[in-house]
């Protein structure tokens, strides 16, 4: 789980996310992964607040369609919107959180979303619960 996107998180939140060799701020910076810093907060990487939103979003962007309330027509939808997720695969998997922005502060709303390229829809994912977390994924049948 990422460091909270607030100004009230603690060093323990950072330690829990990074699992450094020693539980101090200097070692947290040493063991941190550069791509997991939120560019809006990373600064000079010399104070606790630089870890704000650390780990919320990786650099994983993908093409998605706009949300639909019914899966019936999702596989014929245009895939023309860039979204971001915090998973390690190219496309989101069940349990990943999908965001509308690269900073990870705007979770994608509930609905069915197409996956693929601008020319081809090859699958879909569904978000429920209002927090951007993927509940279901499925390929589109040819």
Residue pairs with C-beta under 8 A, 6 or more apart in sequence:
1 16
1 17
1 55
2 17
2 53
2 54
2 55
2 56
2 86
2 104
3 9
3 13
3 14
3 17
3 51
3 52
3 53
3 54
3 55
3 56
4 13
4 52
4 53
5 38
5 52
5 53
5 56
5 104
5 105
6 52
7 49
7 52
9 48
9 51
9 52
11 23
11 24
11 25
11 28
11 48
12 23
13 51
14 25
14 28
14 48
14 51
14 54
15 23
15 28
17 51
17 54
17 55
18 28
18 31
18 32
18 54
19 31
20 27
20 28
20 30
20 31
21 27
21 30
21 31
25 48
28 51
29 45
29 46
32 45
32 51
32 54
35 58
35 59
36 54
36 55
36 58
37 45
37 50
37 51
37 54
38 52
38 53
38 54
38 56
38 57
38 103
38 104
39 102
39 103
40 53
40 103
41 49
41 50
41 51
41 52
41 53
42 50
43 49
43 50
44 50
53 103
53 104
53 105
55 86
56 86
56 97
56 99
56 103
56 104
56 105
57 84
57 85
57 86
57 99
57 102
57 103
57 104
58 84
58 85
58 86
58 87
58 88
59 102
60 84
60 85
60 86
60 87
60 88
60 89
60 90
61 82
61 83
61 84
61 102
62 82
62 83
62 84
62 85
62 90
62 91
62 92
62 115
63 79
63 80
63 81
63 82
63 83
63 115
63 116
63 117
63 118
64 79
64 81
64 82
64 83
64 98
64 113
64 114
64 115
65 74
65 77
65 78
65 79
65 80
65 81
65 113
65 114
65 115
65 121
65 124
66 77
66 81
66 113
67 108
67 109
67 110
67 111
67 112
67 113
67 127
68 74
68 77
68 111
68 112
68 113
69 111
69 112
70 112
71 112
71 124
71 126
74 112
74 113
74 114
74 121
74 124
74 140
75 114
75 121
75 124
75 140
75 141
76 121
77 114
77 121
78 114
78 118
78 121
79 114
79 115
79 116
79 117
79 118
79 120
79 121
80 118
83 98
83 99
83 100
83 108
83 113
84 98
84 99
84 100
84 101
84 102
84 104
85 91
85 92
85 96
85 97
85 98
85 99
85 134
86 96
86 97
86 99
86 104
87 93
87 95
87 96
91 115
91 123
91 125
91 137
92 98
92 115
92 125
92 134
92 137
93 134
93 137
94 134
94 135
94 136
94 137
95 133
95 134
96 133
96 134
97 104
97 107
97 131
97 132
97 133
97 134
98 107
98 108
98 113
98 125
98 127
98 132
98 133
98 134
99 105
99 106
99 107
99 108
99 132
100 106
100 107
100 108
107 130
107 131
107 132
108 127
108 132
109 127
109 130
109 132
110 127
110 128
110 129
110 130
111 126
111 127
112 124
112 125
112 126
113 124
113 125
113 126
113 127
114 121
114 123
114 124
115 121
115 122
115 123
115 124
115 125
115 137
116 122
116 123
121 140
122 139
122 140
123 137
123 138
123 139
123 140
124 137
124 138
124 140
125 134
125 136
125 137
125 138
126 134
126 135
126 136
126 137
127 133
127 134
127 135
128 135
129 135
